[in-house]
Each structure stands twice: as C-alpha cells, then as structure tokens.
Amino acid sequence: MFDANGLVILAIGALLCFYGVRSVHLGVIAAGFGLGWMVAGLFNASTMTLLLFGLVGGVSSWVVCSLIFKFASYFVGGLAGAVAGARIADLVQPGDSSWSASAVIIVAIAVAAAFCADKYRERALLWLTSIGGASMILIGIGRAFSGLEWLDHPDSAATSVTSNAVWIGLSIAGWMVQRRLFAERLGITPRGGAAAKE
C-alpha cells in the first residue's frame, strides 16, 4: 500500500539532510515540521494530526527563531537534535511508546545538540541537520511504502540493525553532500586549493 503523506516527510527530511546548513530559516522550518510530525507519529496519530503537528511545529519554530534570531544556531541545533531524539526514542521503545520516557530522551538530546550548535556553529549544524534529516527520510519511506515500513519501525533484530545502518549511511551522505555544496559557508578549503593558488 502507498501512502502519499509519507512523501511529505520524506521530502522535508531530504531538504534538511542535504541542504539544511545552507539557510537557518529553511533549517528551522524543516526541523520544526519534522519534530512536530515525529512527536505526533510516536503515538500513532492520524494523517491530519500529523500534518497539523508538523505545520504548527514548523511555523512556531520559525516565529520563535525570528524573535530570538541571535540564538538561531542554538535553536536550530536543538530542533535537529529533537528530531534525532524522537527517532532514538522510537528505537529504544519497541511497541507502544511512553510519553514520559519519550519526553526525557527527546529533551535530553535536544538540549545537548543545542549547546553543541551554539558552541561549534555551522560545523555542529552540519552534523545535526544531516542526522535529523536522515531520521525524517526513513520515517517518510516507511510511511510512503508499506513494504519498507521496517525502516521506520523495525520488527526484528535484523531489521533494527539494517534500519540503523541505513540511518547512519544517510546521515553520512547528507554530511558529505552539504560539506561539498557549502564548503565556503563552512570555512572549508577544498582539497588542492592551496596548490591551485601557487
């Protein structure tokens, strides 16, 4: 069975994973949407509720970030960390999820990620947007294609290991793509750059 709503979260996840460090505004909206969607998804919400939580998360994240723009790196890092935290909360709680355990995991990872992003700026955001975006991509694929639902909700040790390997691989791919596309913004000198100047 095909679910077109999964394509929404897949597209936003791909945007965050492969393009998130380019624009703080884009990163905030994508991460906020993903966080709202994923938190609602932990509790098997309906499609309309998922979209509503996603929209509220994206818009409210952007509004808050606009009001406190000097803390934007901190805020984007926290949102991207919360997205990754929601994925981890889902992985460590097979079956029905507990609100309290999920909240502790999500908040702890979000706070740690926010402090890393504030301290290390673009370098941390590069990793955080890649990891958070990869989480959203797996959820989108699992929702869009019923045969690949195990990527979002592994049902055995083998699918859990495979799902986590795909998550890590996507995160690294997102990191590599963003690092190459936005090397100047990140302050990275391309290989052979010094030799080419001589």
Secondary structure, 3 states (H helix, E strand, C coil): CECCHHHHHHHHHHHHHHHCCCCHHHHHHHHHHHHHHHHHHCCCCCHHHHHHHHHHHHHHHHHHHHHCHHHHHHHHHHHHHHHHHHHHHHHHCCCCCCHHHHHHHHHHHHHHHHHHHHHHCHHHHHHHHHHHHHHHHHHHHHHHEHHHHHHCCCCCHHHHHHHHHHHHHHHHHHHHHHHHHCHHHHCCCCCCHHHHHC
